[in-house]
Amino acid sequence: MGVYVRLMNRFFFSLFLFVLAGVTAACQASGLAGNPDGPGSSVAAAPTPQEFEAALLEDGLTFDEYETAFLAFAACAAGFGYELQSDPVLTSRRNYDYQLGRKLADGESEQRRQDARAGFEACRLRYFDAVQRQWAIQTALDETELQAARDHLGACLRAAGYDAPEHPAQEDWTGYIRFIEGADPAPREAFRACLPLTQQSFGMRSNEVP
């Protein structure tokens, strides 16, 4: 692919996501929030992230494109009541660590909850799913880094007084997690204290275990 075509494709990709985010905001203002394909919206005819996936796999993804997709996803999710619970944290590997949550309204029906969840999933698939998968591939720890992260976590647990191998394998955590889920809260607290230190040291998100 020529440089000019590649740059133009990237420009229109970013522009597409910003336009969709603007449509979502307009829907909220006009009372159409919760219906991303509402009357007058051009979203239904727009390409989905899956249609970009082949190009993303071929050409890779820039951080600006990843960030644009994340912000568009968050804006869309807000139309269904899902808000960022705190400012998203950008890890050292340039991945956003974030939590989205939705408060239940008094007397809210089960159908409304299901509709909100379905809308949230539609936002994720439309704006962020393919982009997030590709970005995870591009920024993943290699095996050497993963082993270093496991060693770091194991050393922290040993320092807290718990038996962990000097060079843990990933499957070692399966047995340890069974142990920490027992009645004694101490090992669970040790794991919860050590894991964030490893995650921060290796640029991992809060839902990742090496």
Phi, psi and omega in degrees: 000130180295155182299317182298313181297318179299314180295320179294319178299319180294321179299313183289330176297311179296318180297319179301315181293319179295321178296318179297320178298321178295323177298318178300314179298320179295322178297320178298316183293330184262007178085011181258010179303142182094000177224083185295345178249031185294173182305134177084353181275140177266006186296323186300327182271354184282152177293150179268166176302329180299329179287343174271347193297318180300318179293323179296318179295327181285315190256347186081180187227142175267161178297321180301321178292318176300313182295318179300317179295319179298314181294323178294320176299313180297321179294318179295314181299327179298331177294343178251013176090005180268118184244150173296129183284341175198173178299132178297144181256130176268117182287170179294343175265011174064044170247139177278127173258118189211162174225128175250134180219162182226129177277135178280133177282151178301128177074014182294136182282159177297324180297320179294322177296318179295320179296319179296317180295320178296322177296319178300314180296323177296320177298315181299315181292321185286320189258326201231338191301302182295321180295315181298319179298315180294319180294324178297321178296315184291331186251008184295147171293139174279175187297324178296317179292321178298318179294321177298322178293320178295319178298319180298314181293318178297319179296321178296319180292321177295321178296333178275359175100015182247146184285119176217142180300155177295324178233080184294146169266161183302322182292342178298329182290335179299312178293323181292322180295323175299321180294315184285345177274006178285190186290330182283119183282346187299309180296328178296317179293324178296316180296317180295331178281323184280320186302314179300329178294319177292316180301316180294321182293332186244015175066033182265155175281166187289349178257013183253139174237130184293000000 
